[in-house]
Amino acid sequence: MGNNIKQEMSRIEIPKELSERSKMGVSKAKLEIGNSKRKWSFIIGPAIAASLALGIFVPNFITNNPPENPIIKTMETNSVIDIYNPREVVGFSDNVFLGKVIKQVGTKSLNGYPETQFEVEVIDNIKGELNGTVKVNQQGGYEGEYLFLMEDDKLLLEEQTYLFATRYLKEENWHTVIPVGGDIQFSNDEERKKLIEKYTKAFKEEIPF
């Protein structure tokens, strides 16, 4: 755990005025996603940065039993891609597919904040060749009385279907969704058809990272 904290701290620039901006400021952090050297940059709120600095966030504090009325904390992204642009989202993804969330299968902290894992049944592939069930990881989750959400991206719901755009992390054998643009819920055949058409076109016109 000590090594993880040291590694994470080396990636964070904590502003000198953090104590004065504890309610307003942000500090920067970088984390590596997937199995390449490409970076995805984030701006993380001061409460998280301060907790990282103090070593408060540890996996044992993350729970599978969420509180009834959690306090929501938003983590803002300063991404190297436009997470609202399907062409950039697809270009940055290793896999784009439709899938059904079966159940939550775990929680873990790799970068000082909670991440949540789900078992997902693959329905259709748009980019890549996944099949069967895969483990999908979502940045964010419950930690004590708090619910951390990346860009207010709601946690995945069991028994619901989504279009997923993901990056593969070999070390954990899971597929991390790109916030907002990488987990789009749909509920009927018409919505499913529109998403397939939209993201198939985006794949043909993808903007590689």
Secondary structure, 3 states (H helix, E strand, C coil): CHHHHHHHHCCCECCCCCCCCCCCCCEEEEEECCCCCCEEEEEECHHHHHHHHHCCCCHHHECCCCCCCCEEEEECECCCCCCCCHHHHHHHCCEEEEEEEEEEEEEEECCCCEEEEEEEEEEEEEECCCCCEEEEEEEEEEECCEEEEECCCCCCCCCCEEEEEEEEECCCCEEEECCCCCEEEECCHHHHHHHHHHHHHHHHCCCCC
